Amino acid sequence: MPEKIVYQGANLELCTEPLEDYFAKGGIRPALKRSTTALWRRYVGSWEIVDDLLYLTHLDGRLVDGTKITVSMIFPGFPEKVFAQWYSGTLRIPQGELLDYVHMGYGSIYDWDLLLEVQCGVVVSKSVRFNEVEATDDDDWLPF
């Protein structure tokens, strides 16, 4: 299950997990309840880019005791959103039609990917990668 992101007013899917970098750098991961095998990280983060700054705005998941998780549980003092200064990397936002479905992870291929390069929570560059699906030997049905 992808993360969610609001970018330039559009609600999009995000095939990157910026909060995992926070946990990897020593942030305390709460004990979360597993809800489905399609969500191994046990939460879905909602993100927003505002003036080229990346913010975590919402978390969807439950603690093992059933309590809904909130941003302020991980970031006390930030009840609504928190600037993601811990994150540096590439945000992948798939766009267009699904060209090739991959059952696990973020391997599915779409027409193109919007790639946002982020340094310490700040979007420093933007690019688009156009994708193709390569023919394989299993494509005997193709008319050419």
N, CA, C and O atoms as CSV, one atom per row, in Angstrom:
chain,resi,resn,atom,element,x,y,z
A,1,MET,N,N,0.849,-1.179,0.000
A,1,MET,CA,C,0.000,0.000,0.000
A,1,MET,C,C,0.894,1.242,0.000
A,1,MET,O,O,1.737,1.404,0.882
A,2,PRO,N,N,0.712,2.089,-0.960
A,2,PRO,CA,C,1.560,3.284,-1.034
A,2,PRO,C,C,1.194,4.328,0.008
A,2,PRO,O,O,0.097,4.320,0.566
A,3,GLU,N,N,2.129,5.218,0.254
A,3,GLU,CA,C,1.874,6.404,1.052
A,3,GLU,C,C,1.004,7.341,0.207
A,3,GLU,O,O,0.743,7.063,-0.964
A,4,LYS,N,N,0.562,8.438,0.799
A,4,LYS,CA,C,-0.240,9.429,0.078
A,4,LYS,C,C,0.501,10.761,0.133
A,4,LYS,O,O,1.193,11.067,1.104
A,5,ILE,N,N,0.338,11.546,-0.935
A,5,ILE,CA,C,0.968,12.861,-0.947
A,5,ILE,C,C,0.088,13.856,-1.693
A,5,ILE,O,O,-0.520,13.525,-2.711
A,6,VAL,N,N,0.030,15.065,-1.176
A,6,VAL,CA,C,-0.622,16.170,-1.874
A,6,VAL,C,C,0.497,16.997,-2.486
A,6,VAL,O,O,1.366,17.519,-1.787
A,7,TYR,N,N,0.453,17.100,-3.808
A,7,TYR,CA,C,1.476,17.868,-4.524
A,7,TYR,C,C,0.786,18.722,-5.563
A,7,TYR,O,O,0.040,18.214,-6.400
A,8,GLN,N,N,1.032,20.006,-5.511
A,8,GLN,CA,C,0.413,20.981,-6.404
A,8,GLN,C,C,-1.103,20.821,-6.441
A,8,GLN,O,O,-1.723,20.905,-7.501
A,9,GLY,N,N,-1.691,20.589,-5.266
A,9,GLY,CA,C,-3.132,20.487,-5.118
A,9,GLY,C,C,-3.735,19.149,-5.487
A,9,GLY,O,O,-4.944,18.967,-5.344
A,10,ALA,N,N,-2.931,18.202,-5.958
A,10,ALA,CA,C,-3.446,16.899,-6.369
A,10,ALA,C,C,-3.147,15.845,-5.300
A,10,ALA,O,O,-2.061,15.828,-4.720
A,11,ASN,N,N,-4.116,14.973,-5.048
A,11,ASN,CA,C,-3.938,13.835,-4.150
A,11,ASN,C,C,-3.352,12.678,-4.945
A,11,ASN,O,O,-3.997,12.159,-5.856
A,12,LEU,N,N,-2.128,12.269,-4.605
A,12,LEU,CA,C,-1.391,11.283,-5.389
A,12,LEU,C,C,-0.869,10.165,-4.496
A,12,LEU,O,O,-0.860,10.283,-3.271
A,13,GLU,N,N,-0.435,9.079,-5.129
A,13,GLU,CA,C,0.219,7.996,-4.403
A,13,GLU,C,C,1.718,8.252,-4.384
A,13,GLU,O,O,2.282,8.797,-5.332
A,14,LEU,N,N,2.347,7.851,-3.297
A,14,LEU,CA,C,3.780,8.040,-3.112
A,14,LEU,C,C,4.419,6.676,-2.890
A,14,LEU,O,O,4.080,5.979,-1.933
A,15,CYS,N,N,5.325,6.298,-3.754
A,15,CYS,CA,C,6.011,5.009,-3.654
A,15,CYS,C,C,7.378,5.179,-2.995
A,15,CYS,O,O,8.391,4.687,-3.492
A,16,THR,N,N,7.382,5.872,-1.888
A,16,THR,CA,C,8.558,6.098,-1.051
A,16,THR,C,C,8.044,6.192,0.376
A,16,THR,O,O,6.907,6.608,0.596
A,17,GLU,N,N,8.857,5.815,1.343
A,17,GLU,CA,C,8.436,5.810,2.736
A,17,GLU,C,C,9.364,6.689,3.579
A,17,GLU,O,O,10.242,6.166,4.264
A,18,PRO,N,N,9.188,8.007,3.543
A,18,PRO,CA,C,10.092,8.912,4.254
A,18,PRO,C,C,10.145,8.702,5.765
A,18,PRO,O,O,11.185,8.945,6.378
A,19,LEU,N,N,9.054,8.259,6.374
A,19,LEU,CA,C,9.051,8.068,7.821
A,19,LEU,C,C,9.979,6.923,8.228
A,19,LEU,O,O,10.507,6.923,9.340
A,20,GLU,N,N,10.178,5.962,7.349
A,20,GLU,CA,C,11.095,4.858,7.649
A,20,GLU,C,C,12.517,5.369,7.864
A,20,GLU,O,O,13.264,4.796,8.657
A,21,ASP,N,N,12.900,6.441,7.168
A,21,ASP,CA,C,14.224,7.043,7.393
A,21,ASP,C,C,14.328,7.623,8.799
A,21,ASP,O,O,15.382,7.540,9.430
A,22,TYR,N,N,13.250,8.202,9.286
A,22,TYR,CA,C,13.233,8.726,10.654
A,22,TYR,C,C,13.465,7.591,11.656
A,22,TYR,O,O,14.271,7.728,12.577
A,23,PHE,N,N,12.765,6.484,11.475
A,23,PHE,CA,C,12.939,5.346,12.370
A,23,PHE,C,C,14.348,4.761,12.258
A,23,PHE,O,O,14.941,4.375,13.265
A,24,ALA,N,N,14.878,4.697,11.051
A,24,ALA,CA,C,16.228,4.164,10.844
A,24,ALA,C,C,17.296,5.029,11.511
A,24,ALA,O,O,18.361,4.538,11.885
A,25,LYS,N,N,17.003,6.307,11.653
A,25,LYS,CA,C,17.964,7.235,12.268
A,25,LYS,C,C,17.788,7.329,13.783
A,25,LYS,O,O,18.377,8.202,14.420
A,26,GLY,N,N,16.988,6.442,14.363
A,26,GLY,CA,C,16.848,6.406,15.811
A,26,GLY,C,C,15.527,6.881,16.349
A,26,GLY,O,O,15.322,6.870,17.563
A,27,GLY,N,N,14.608,7.306,15.477
A,27,GLY,CA,C,13.279,7.692,15.945
A,27,GLY,C,C,12.559,6.489,16.528
A,27,GLY,O,O,12.709,5.374,16.027
A,28,ILE,N,N,11.796,6.695,17.557
A,28,ILE,CA,C,11.133,5.583,18.239
A,28,ILE,C,C,9.887,5.165,17.467
A,28,ILE,O,O,8.958,5.948,17.267
A,29,ARG,N,N,9.899,3.904,17.042
A,29,ARG,CA,C,8.768,3.339,16.311
A,29,ARG,C,C,7.761,2.803,17.323
A,29,ARG,O,O,8.109,1.960,18.149
A,30,PRO,N,N,6.518,3.279,17.270
A,30,PRO,CA,C,5.518,2.741,18.195
A,30,PRO,C,C,5.154,1.307,17.823
A,30,PRO,O,O,5.333,0.887,16.680
A,31,ALA,N,N,4.647,0.569,18.789
A,31,ALA,CA,C,4.199,-0.799,18.539
A,31,ALA,C,C,2.866,-0.725,17.797
A,31,ALA,O,O,1.834,-0.378,18.371
A,32,LEU,N,N,2.915,-1.056,16.525
A,32,LEU,CA,C,1.736,-0.941,15.668
A,32,LEU,C,C,1.131,-2.304,15.370
A,32,LEU,O,O,1.836,-3.309,15.280
A,33,LYS,N,N,-0.163,-2.319,15.224
A,33,LYS,CA,C,-0.924,-3.529,14.935
A,33,LYS,C,C,-0.905,-3.808,13.438
A,33,LYS,O,O,-1.084,-2.898,12.628
A,34,ARG,N,N,-0.690,-5.060,13.074
A,34,ARG,CA,C,-0.748,-5.447,11.662
A,34,ARG,C,C,-2.209,-5.556,11.250
A,34,ARG,O,O,-3.003,-6.233,11.902
A,35,SER,N,N,-2.552,-4.878,10.156
A,35,SER,CA,C,-3.943,-4.894,9.691
A,35,SER,C,C,-4.124,-5.729,8.432
A,35,SER,O,O,-5.206,-6.262,8.188
A,36,THR,N,N,-3.068,-5.843,7.631
A,36,THR,CA,C,-3.147,-6.587,6.379
A,36,THR,C,C,-1.731,-6.951,5.933
A,36,THR,O,O,-0.772,-6.259,6.276
A,37,THR,N,N,-1.604,-8.020,5.181
A,37,THR,CA,C,-0.288,-8.404,4.667
A,37,THR,C,C,0.167,-7.461,3.558
A,37,THR,O,O,1.324,-7.509,3.142
A,38,ALA,N,N,-0.728,-6.608,3.078
A,38,ALA,CA,C,-0.362,-5.616,2.057
A,38,ALA,C,C,0.263,-4.370,2.675
A,38,ALA,O,O,0.577,-3.411,1.970
A,39,LEU,N,N,0.441,-4.388,3.999
A,39,LEU,CA,C,0.943,-3.201,4.687
A,39,LEU,C,C,1.924,-3.622,5.782
A,39,LEU,O,O,1.610,-3.541,6.970
A,40,TRP,N,N,3.090,-4.064,5.382
A,40,TRP,CA,C,4.073,-4.582,6.325
A,40,TRP,C,C,4.556,-3.527,7.310
A,40,TRP,O,O,4.904,-3.860,8.443
A,41,ARG,N,N,4.585,-2.249,6.898
A,41,ARG,CA,C,5.066,-1.209,7.816
A,41,ARG,C,C,4.005,-0.842,8.851
A,41,ARG,O,O,4.307,-0.159,9.830
A,42,ARG,N,N,2.766,-1.289,8.641
A,42,ARG,CA,C,1.664,-1.180,9.590
A,42,ARG,C,C,1.052,0.220,9.718
A,42,ARG,O,O,0.281,0.477,10.643
A,43,TYR,N,N,1.390,1.110,8.806
A,43,TYR,CA,C,0.797,2.453,8.791
A,43,TYR,C,C,0.858,2.976,7.362
A,43,TYR,O,O,1.628,2.482,6.538
A,44,VAL,N,N,0.042,3.973,7.082
A,44,VAL,CA,C,0.136,4.723,5.826
A,44,VAL,C,C,0.313,6.183,6.216
A,44,VAL,O,O,-0.505,6.749,6.941
A,45,GLY,N,N,1.383,6.780,5.730
A,45,GLY,CA,C,1.634,8.192,5.984
A,45,GLY,C,C,1.029,9.051,4.892
A,45,GLY,O,O,1.000,8.673,3.721
A,46,SER,N,N,0.550,10.206,5.296
A,46,SER,CA,C,0.074,11.205,4.336
A,46,SER,C,C,1.029,12.386,4.408
A,46,SER,O,O,1.395,12.844,5.491
A,47,TRP,N,N,1.420,12.864,3.252
A,47,TRP,CA,C,2.456,13.881,3.119
A,47,TRP,C,C,1.925,15.032,2.292
A,47,TRP,O,O,0.914,14.911,1.600
A,48,GLU,N,N,2.625,16.152,2.377
A,48,GLU,CA,C,2.264,17.324,1.579
A,48,GLU,C,C,3.536,18.116,1.287
A,48,GLU,O,O,4.416,18.250,2.137
A,49,ILE,N,N,3.609,18.633,0.069
A,49,ILE,CA,C,4.683,19.547,-0.307
A,49,ILE,C,C,4.080,20.952,-0.308
A,49,ILE,O,O,3.140,21.233,-1.051
A,50,VAL,N,N,4.632,21.831,0.533
A,50,VAL,CA,C,4.193,23.222,0.600
A,50,VAL,C,C,5.426,24.096,0.456
A,50,VAL,O,O,6.348,24.019,1.267
A,51,ASP,N,N,5.441,24.937,-0.589
A,51,ASP,CA,C,6.591,25.811,-0.846
A,51,ASP,C,C,7.901,25.025,-0.850
A,51,ASP,O,O,8.897,25.450,-0.265
A,52,ASP,N,N,7.882,23.875,-1.518
A,52,ASP,CA,C,9.034,22.974,-1.654
A,52,ASP,C,C,9.517,22.380,-0.333
A,52,ASP,O,O,10.669,21.958,-0.236
A,53,LEU,N,N,8.665,22.340,0.672
A,53,LEU,CA,C,8.986,21.715,1.950
A,53,LEU,C,C,8.088,20.494,2.141
A,53,LEU,O,O,6.886,20.556,1.884
A,54,LEU,N,N,8.676,19.385,2.592
A,54,LEU,CA,C,7.955,18.130,2.793
A,54,LEU,C,C,7.448,18.042,4.231
A,54,LEU,O,O,8.211,18.186,5.186
A,55,TYR,N,N,6.141,17.801,4.363
A,55,TYR,CA,C,5.518,17.674,5.676
A,55,TYR,C,C,4.793,16.338,5.797
A,55,TYR,O,O,4.152,15.882,4.850
A,56,LEU,N,N,4.898,15.717,6.966
A,56,LEU,CA,C,4.057,14.591,7.335
A,56,LEU,C,C,2.799,15.183,7.964
A,56,LEU,O,O,2.880,15.913,8.952
A,57,THR,N,N,1.621,14.864,7.384
A,57,THR,CA,C,0.383,15.502,7.833
A,57,THR,C,C,-0.580,14.559,8.547
A,57,THR,O,O,-1.454,15.014,9.284
A,58,HIS,N,N,-0.430,13.255,8.340
A,58,HIS,CA,C,-1.391,12.320,8.933
A,58,HIS,C,C,-0.800,10.917,8.915
A,58,HIS,O,O,0.007,10.580,8.049
A,59,LEU,N,N,-1.207,10.118,9.868
A,59,LEU,CA,C,-0.850,8.699,9.887
A,59,LEU,C,C,-2.121,7.879,10.025
A,59,LEU,O,O,-2.999,8.212,10.821
A,60,ASP,N,N,-2.219,6.819,9.258
A,60,ASP,CA,C,-3.351,5.911,9.336
A,60,ASP,C,C,-2.826,4.559,9.784
A,60,ASP,O,O,-2.077,3.906,9.057
A,61,GLY,N,N,-3.210,4.144,10.961
A,61,GLY,CA,C,-2.790,2.875,11.532
A,61,GLY,C,C,-3.231,2.821,12.978
A,61,GLY,O,O,-3.784,3.785,13.508
A,62,ARG,N,N,-2.982,1.686,13.612
A,62,ARG,CA,C,-3.394,1.514,15.002
A,62,ARG,C,C,-2.256,0.914,15.821
A,62,ARG,O,O,-1.471,0.094,15.345
A,63,LEU,N,N,-2.205,1.355,17.059
A,63,LEU,CA,C,-1.285,0.745,18.013
A,63,LEU,C,C,-1.804,-0.653,18.338
A,63,LEU,O,O,-2.958,-0.971,18.048
A,64,VAL,N,N,-0.959,-1.484,18.936
A,64,VAL,CA,C,-1.383,-2.846,19.252
A,64,VAL,C,C,-2.587,-2.877,20.189
A,64,VAL,O,O,-3.331,-3.858,20.186
A,65,ASP,N,N,-2.801,-1.836,20.986
A,65,ASP,CA,C,-3.971,-1.788,21.871
A,65,ASP,C,C,-5.227,-1.279,21.161
A,65,ASP,O,O,-6.282,-1.158,21.784
A,66,GLY,N,N,-5.121,-0.980,19.861
A,66,GLY,CA,C,-6.264,-0.534,19.075
A,66,GLY,C,C,-6.399,0.969,18.922
A,66,GLY,O,O,-7.224,1.438,18.138
A,67,THR,N,N,-5.600,1.736,19.661
A,67,THR,CA,C,-5.647,3.197,19.580
A,67,THR,C,C,-5.158,3.663,18.212
A,67,THR,O,O,-4.153,3.168,17.703
A,68,LYS,N,N,-5.881,4.628,17.615
A,68,LYS,CA,C,-5.438,5.191,16.329
A,68,LYS,C,C,-4.149,5.966,16.546
A,68,LYS,O,O,-4.020,6.715,17.515
A,69,ILE,N,N,-3.192,5.783,15.638
A,69,ILE,CA,C,-1.919,6.499,15.726
A,69,ILE,C,C,-2.080,7.916,15.179
A,69,ILE,O,O,-2.864,8.152,14.260
A,70,THR,N,N,-1.338,8.841,15.746
A,70,THR,CA,C,-1.358,10.224,15.272
A,70,THR,C,C,0.078,10.709,15.073
A,70,THR,O,O,1.027,10.119,15.591
A,71,VAL,N,N,0.211,11.772,14.327
A,71,VAL,CA,C,1.529,12.378,14.115
A,71,VAL,C,C,2.139,12.783,15.450
A,71,VAL,O,O,3.337,12.599,15.667
A,72,SER,N,N,1.320,13.334,16.348
A,72,SER,CA,C,1.849,13.819,17.629
A,72,SER,C,C,2.323,12.701,18.546
A,72,SER,O,O,3.067,12.964,19.491
A,73,MET,N,N,1.913,11.458,18.295
A,73,MET,CA,C,2.429,10.339,19.089
A,73,MET,C,C,3.908,10.096,18.791
A,73,MET,O,O,4.671,9.695,19.669
A,74,ILE,N,N,4.297,10.341,17.556
A,74,ILE,CA,C,5.699,10.157,17.168
A,74,ILE,C,C,6.468,11.457,17.327
A,74,ILE,O,O,7.651,11.454,17.668
A,75,PHE,N,N,5.790,12.565,17.077
A,75,PHE,CA,C,6.409,13.892,17.155
A,75,PHE,C,C,5.618,14.763,18.134
A,75,PHE,O,O,4.814,15.595,17.712
A,76,PRO,N,N,5.842,14.575,19.454
A,76,PRO,CA,C,5.117,15.377,20.442
A,76,PRO,C,C,5.312,16.873,20.170
A,76,PRO,O,O,6.408,17.323,19.834
A,77,GLY,N,N,4.238,17.614,20.322
A,77,GLY,CA,C,4.298,19.050,20.070
A,77,GLY,C,C,3.927,19.426,18.649
A,77,GLY,O,O,3.864,20.609,18.316
A,78,PHE,N,N,3.679,18.418,17.797
A,78,PHE,CA,C,3.290,18.655,16.406
A,78,PHE,C,C,1.968,17.934,16.133
A,78,PHE,O,O,1.967,16.864,15.525
A,79,PRO,N,N,0.852,18.502,16.573
A,79,PRO,CA,C,-0.428,17.802,16.456
A,79,PRO,C,C,-0.977,17.705,15.040
A,79,PRO,O,O,-1.744,16.789,14.745
A,80,GLU,N,N,-0.602,18.626,14.157
A,80,GLU,CA,C,-1.205,18.627,12.828
A,80,GLU,C,C,-0.261,18.171,11.736
A,80,GLU,O,O,-0.646,17.381,10.875
A,81,LYS,N,N,0.962,18.652,11.758
A,81,LYS,CA,C,1.928,18.233,10.746
A,81,LYS,C,C,3.324,18.530,11.262
A,81,LYS,O,O,3.518,19.340,12.168
A,82,VAL,N,N,4.295,17.849,10.656
A,82,VAL,CA,C,5.683,18.048,11.060
A,82,VAL,C,C,6.546,18.130,9.801
A,82,VAL,O,O,6.372,17.353,8.862
A,83,PHE,N,N,7.474,19.078,9.796
A,83,PHE,CA,C,8.424,19.237,8.694
A,83,PHE,C,C,9.387,18.050,8.706
A,83,PHE,O,O,9.981,17.745,9.740
A,84,ALA,N,N,9.540,17.397,7.593
A,84,ALA,CA,C,10.335,16.170,7.482
A,84,ALA,C,C,11.815,16.473,7.240
A,84,ALA,O,O,12.382,16.029,6.241
A,85,GLN,N,N,12.437,17.217,8.139
A,85,GLN,CA,C,13.843,17.613,8.001
A,85,GLN,C,C,14.777,16.413,8.029
A,85,GLN,O,O,15.919,16.530,7.584
A,86,TRP,N,N,14.340,15.266,8.533
A,86,TRP,CA,C,15.178,14.068,8.607
A,86,TRP,C,C,15.332,13.378,7.257
A,86,TRP,O,O,16.229,12.553,7.085
A,87,TYR,N,N,14.458,13.711,6.286
A,87,TYR,CA,C,14.439,12.949,5.034
A,87,TYR,C,C,15.274,13.601,3.942
A,87,TYR,O,O,15.113,14.779,3.622
A,88,SER,N,N,16.169,12.800,3.384
A,88,SER,CA,C,16.905,13.153,2.166
A,88,SER,C,C,16.838,11.948,1.242
A,88,SER,O,O,17.157,10.831,1.648
A,89,GLY,N,N,16.430,12.171,0.017
A,89,GLY,CA,C,16.296,11.080,-0.947
A,89,GLY,C,C,15.365,11.489,-2.063
A,89,GLY,O,O,15.054,12.667,-2.239
A,90,THR,N,N,14.926,10.497,-2.814
A,90,THR,CA,C,14.050,10.740,-3.955
A,90,THR,C,C,12.646,10.257,-3.640
A,90,THR,O,O,12.447,9.105,-3.255
A,91,LEU,N,N,11.675,11.145,-3.807
A,91,LEU,CA,C,10.274,10.775,-3.697
A,91,LEU,C,C,9.796,10.353,-5.077
A,91,LEU,O,O,9.935,11.107,-6.041
A,92,ARG,N,N,9.233,9.150,-5.179
A,92,ARG,CA,C,8.712,8.645,-6.456
A,92,ARG,C,C,7.196,8.699,-6.427
A,92,ARG,O,O,6.547,8.063,-5.596
A,93,ILE,N,N,6.641,9.480,-7.363
A,93,ILE,CA,C,5.196,9.636,-7.478
A,93,ILE,C,C,4.788,9.101,-8.856
A,93,ILE,O,O,4.946,9.800,-9.857
A,94,PRO,N,N,4.264,7.862,-8.917
A,94,PRO,CA,C,3.903,7.279,-10.216
A,94,PRO,C,C,2.712,8.011,-10.832
A,94,PRO,O,O,1.814,8.474,-10.128
A,95,GLN,N,N,2.726,8.103,-12.159
A,95,GLN,CA,C,1.696,8.849,-12.898
A,95,GLN,C,C,1.250,8.045,-14.116
A,95,GLN,O,O,1.994,7.214,-14.638
A,96,GLY,N,N,0.028,8.309,-14.554
A,96,GLY,CA,C,-0.475,7.713,-15.793
A,96,GLY,C,C,-1.015,6.308,-15.577
A,96,GLY,O,O,-1.357,5.912,-14.463
A,97,GLU,N,N,-1.079,5.572,-16.673
A,97,GLU,CA,C,-1.633,4.223,-16.665
A,97,GLU,C,C,-0.631,3.216,-16.126
A,97,GLU,O,O,0.579,3.380,-16.278
A,98,LEU,N,N,-1.149,2.178,-15.498
A,98,LEU,CA,C,-0.331,1.065,-15.038
A,98,LEU,C,C,0.100,0.251,-16.249
A,98,LEU,O,O,-0.745,-0.246,-16.993
A,99,LEU,N,N,1.421,0.108,-16.457
A,99,LEU,CA,C,1.952,-0.642,-17.592
A,99,LEU,C,C,2.279,-2.084,-17.231
A,99,LEU,O,O,2.092,-2.995,-18.038
A,100,ASP,N,N,2.769,-2.281,-16.009
A,100,ASP,CA,C,3.170,-3.624,-15.581
A,100,ASP,C,C,2.986,-3.732,-14.070
A,100,ASP,O,O,3.619,-3.007,-13.302
A,101,TYR,N,N,2.106,-4.653,-13.654
A,101,TYR,CA,C,1.829,-4.831,-12.232
A,101,TYR,C,C,2.842,-5.782,-11.613
A,101,TYR,O,O,3.089,-6.867,-12.139
A,102,VAL,N,N,3.426,-5.371,-10.493
A,102,VAL,CA,C,4.305,-6.226,-9.703
A,102,VAL,C,C,3.645,-6.356,-8.345
A,102,VAL,O,O,3.342,-5.352,-7.702
A,103,HIS,N,N,3.419,-7.589,-7.903
A,103,HIS,CA,C,2.629,-7.845,-6.704
A,103,HIS,C,C,3.254,-7.323,-5.413
A,103,HIS,O,O,2.522,-6.958,-4.493
A,104,MET,N,N,4.568,-7.275,-5.316
A,104,MET,CA,C,5.207,-6.940,-4.048
A,104,MET,C,C,5.982,-5.628,-4.165
A,104,MET,O,O,6.619,-5.358,-5.183
A,105,GLY,N,N,5.918,-4.832,-3.124
A,105,GLY,CA,C,6.717,-3.609,-3.090
A,105,GLY,C,C,6.217,-2.565,-4.067
A,105,GLY,O,O,5.042,-2.537,-4.434
A,106,TYR,N,N,7.140,-1.706,-4.482
A,106,TYR,CA,C,6.792,-0.620,-5.388
A,106,TYR,C,C,7.354,-0.871,-6.787
A,106,TYR,O,O,7.785,0.065,-7.460
A,107,GLY,N,N,7.350,-2.116,-7.219
A,107,GLY,CA,C,7.932,-2.461,-8.507
A,107,GLY,C,C,7.031,-2.242,-9.702
A,107,GLY,O,O,7.498,-2.321,-10.838
A,108,SER,N,N,5.745,-1.968,-9.484
A,108,SER,CA,C,4.842,-1.743,-10.616
A,108,SER,C,C,5.323,-0.552,-11.435
A,108,SER,O,O,5.879,0.409,-10.904
A,109,ILE,N,N,5.094,-0.644,-12.739
A,109,ILE,CA,C,5.558,0.392,-13.667
A,109,ILE,C,C,4.354,1.135,-14.229
A,109,ILE,O,O,3.390,0.524,-14.689
A,110,TYR,N,N,4.424,2.451,-14.186
A,110,TYR,CA,C,3.385,3.332,-14.728
A,110,TYR,C,C,3.960,4.102,-15.909
A,110,TYR,O,O,5.159,4.015,-16.175
A,111,ASP,N,N,3.119,4.860,-16.626
A,111,ASP,CA,C,3.579,5.616,-17.787
A,111,ASP,C,C,4.811,6.455,-17.471
A,111,ASP,O,O,5.777,6.464,-18.234
A,112,TRP,N,N,4.773,7.154,-16.353
A,112,TRP,CA,C,5.916,7.967,-15.962
A,112,TRP,C,C,5.944,8.131,-14.451
A,112,TRP,O,O,4.949,7.894,-13.767
A,113,ASP,N,N,7.089,8.535,-13.948
A,113,ASP,CA,C,7.272,8.820,-12.528
A,113,ASP,C,C,7.711,10.266,-12.374
A,113,ASP,O,O,8.629,10.724,-13.054
A,114,LEU,N,N,7.052,10.973,-11.483
A,114,LEU,CA,C,7.532,12.276,-11.059
A,114,LEU,C,C,8.523,12.008,-9.932
A,114,LEU,O,O,8.179,11.349,-8.950
A,115,LEU,N,N,9.724,12.502,-10.061
A,115,LEU,CA,C,10.781,12.279,-9.080
A,115,LEU,C,C,11.148,13.607,-8.437
A,115,LEU,O,O,11.569,14.543,-9.117
A,116,LEU,N,N,10.986,13.680,-7.134
A,116,LEU,CA,C,11.332,14.881,-6.382
A,116,LEU,C,C,12.549,14.567,-5.531
A,116,LEU,O,O,12.492,13.704,-4.656
A,117,GLU,N,N,13.630,15.252,-5.781
A,117,GLU,CA,C,14.856,15.069,-4.997
A,117,GLU,C,C,14.773,15.982,-3.778
A,117,GLU,O,O,14.581,17.192,-3.897
A,118,VAL,N,N,14.924,15.372,-2.606
A,118,VAL,CA,C,14.742,16.089,-1.343
A,118,VAL,C,C,16.036,16.038,-0.540
A,118,VAL,O,O,16.661,14.984,-0.422
A,119,GLN,N,N,16.431,17.179,0.008
A,119,GLN,CA,C,17.576,17.274,0.915
A,119,GLN,C,C,17.099,17.891,2.223
A,119,GLN,O,O,16.643,19.034,2.242
A,120,CYS,N,N,17.201,17.144,3.309
A,120,CYS,CA,C,16.787,17.627,4.639
A,120,CYS,C,C,15.386,18.226,4.625
A,120,CYS,O,O,15.138,19.262,5.243
A,121,GLY,N,N,14.458,17.556,3.903
A,121,GLY,CA,C,13.070,17.980,3.862
A,121,GLY,C,C,12.729,19.026,2.825
A,121,GLY,O,O,11.566,19.411,2.699
A,122,VAL,N,N,13.728,19.499,2.071
A,122,VAL,CA,C,13.513,20.551,1.070
A,122,VAL,C,C,13.639,19.957,-0.329
A,122,VAL,O,O,14.632,19.299,-0.640
A,123,VAL,N,N,12.636,20.189,-1.173
A,123,VAL,CA,C,12.694,19.728,-2.561
A,123,VAL,C,C,13.703,20.597,-3.301
A,123,VAL,O,O,13.524,21.808,-3.427
A,124,VAL,N,N,14.776,19.957,-3.791
A,124,VAL,CA,C,15.841,20.698,-4.460
A,124,VAL,C,C,15.821,20.529,-5.976
A,124,VAL,O,O,16.411,21.334,-6.696
A,125,SER,N,N,15.143,19.483,-6.469
A,125,SER,CA,C,15.002,19.331,-7.915
A,125,SER,C,C,13.826,18.413,-8.218
A,125,SER,O,O,13.384,17.621,-7.386
A,126,LYS,N,N,13.337,18.557,-9.455
A,126,LYS,CA,C,12.193,17.784,-9.929
A,126,LYS,C,C,12.522,17.256,-11.319
A,126,LYS,O,O,13.126,17.952,-12.136
A,127,SER,N,N,12.115,16.015,-11.575
A,127,SER,CA,C,12.310,15.458,-12.908
A,127,SER,C,C,11.203,14.451,-13.192
A,127,SER,O,O,10.470,14.031,-12.297
A,128,VAL,N,N,11.104,14.081,-14.452
A,128,VAL,CA,C,10.131,13.084,-14.882
A,128,VAL,C,C,10.883,11.970,-15.571
A,128,VAL,O,O,11.757,12.217,-16.402
A,129,ARG,N,N,10.540,10.736,-15.221
A,129,ARG,CA,C,11.120,9.564,-15.885
A,129,ARG,C,C,9.988,8.856,-16.625
A,129,ARG,O,O,9.019,8.408,-16.011
A,130,PHE,N,N,10.118,8.759,-17.946
A,130,PHE,CA,C,9.138,8.046,-18.748
A,130,PHE,C,C,9.537,6.579,-18.786
A,130,PHE,O,O,10.708,6.248,-18.971
A,131,ASN,N,N,8.550,5.703,-18.610
A,131,ASN,CA,C,8.821,4.269,-18.476
A,131,ASN,C,C,8.284,3.493,-19.662
A,131,ASN,O,O,7.358,3.921,-20.350
A,132,GLU,N,N,8.887,2.352,-19.877
A,132,GLU,CA,C,8.438,1.402,-20.881
A,132,GLU,C,C,8.476,0.026,-20.259
A,132,GLU,O,O,9.195,-0.214,-19.289
A,133,VAL,N,N,7.703,-0.864,-20.821
A,133,VAL,CA,C,7.767,-2.255,-20.405
A,133,VAL,C,C,8.462,-3.012,-21.516
A,133,VAL,O,O,8.028,-2.986,-22.668
A,134,GLU,N,N,9.537,-3.681,-21.166
A,134,GLU,CA,C,10.293,-4.429,-22.172
A,134,GLU,C,C,9.596,-5.740,-22.471
A,134,GLU,O,O,9.056,-6.394,-21.579
A,135,ALA,N,N,9.615,-6.119,-23.756
A,135,ALA,CA,C,9.056,-7.402,-24.167
A,135,ALA,C,C,9.934,-8.529,-23.629
A,135,ALA,O,O,11.153,-8.390,-23.529
A,136,THR,N,N,9.292,-9.648,-23.286
A,136,THR,CA,C,10.019,-10.825,-22.808
A,136,THR,C,C,9.687,-12.002,-23.710
A,136,THR,O,O,8.854,-11.887,-24.610
A,137,ASP,N,N,10.328,-13.115,-23.473
A,137,ASP,CA,C,10.046,-14.312,-24.247
A,137,ASP,C,C,8.612,-14.800,-24.032
A,137,ASP,O,O,8.082,-15.567,-24.835
A,138,ASP,N,N,7.999,-14.351,-22.951
A,138,ASP,CA,C,6.610,-14.751,-22.669
A,138,ASP,C,C,5.611,-13.957,-23.496
A,138,ASP,O,O,4.406,-14.179,-23.385
A,139,ASP,N,N,6.086,-13.047,-24.314
A,139,ASP,CA,C,5.191,-12.205,-25.096
A,139,ASP,C,C,4.926,-12.792,-26.487
A,139,ASP,O,O,4.878,-12.055,-27.472
A,140,ASP,N,N,4.754,-14.121,-26.568
A,140,ASP,CA,C,4.522,-14.802,-27.854
A,140,ASP,C,C,3.223,-14.359,-28.516
A,140,ASP,O,O,3.066,-14.504,-29.728
A,141,TRP,N,N,2.302,-13.827,-27.743
A,141,TRP,CA,C,1.009,-13.417,-28.253
A,141,TRP,C,C,1.069,-12.121,-29.041
A,141,TRP,O,O,0.114,-11.780,-29.738
A,142,LEU,N,N,2.194,-11.381,-28.942
A,142,LEU,CA,C,2.297,-10.101,-29.634
A,142,LEU,C,C,2.252,-10.298,-31.142
A,142,LEU,O,O,2.813,-11.269,-31.650
A,143,PRO,N,N,1.597,-9.400,-31.866
A,143,PRO,CA,C,1.412,-9.564,-33.321
A,143,PRO,C,C,2.641,-9.215,-34.146
A,143,PRO,O,O,2.558,-9.233,-35.374
A,144,PHE,N,N,3.752,-8.906,-33.547
A,144,PHE,CA,C,4.943,-8.545,-34.326
A,144,PHE,C,C,6.126,-9.371,-33.915
A,144,PHE,O,O,7.216,-9.204,-34.464
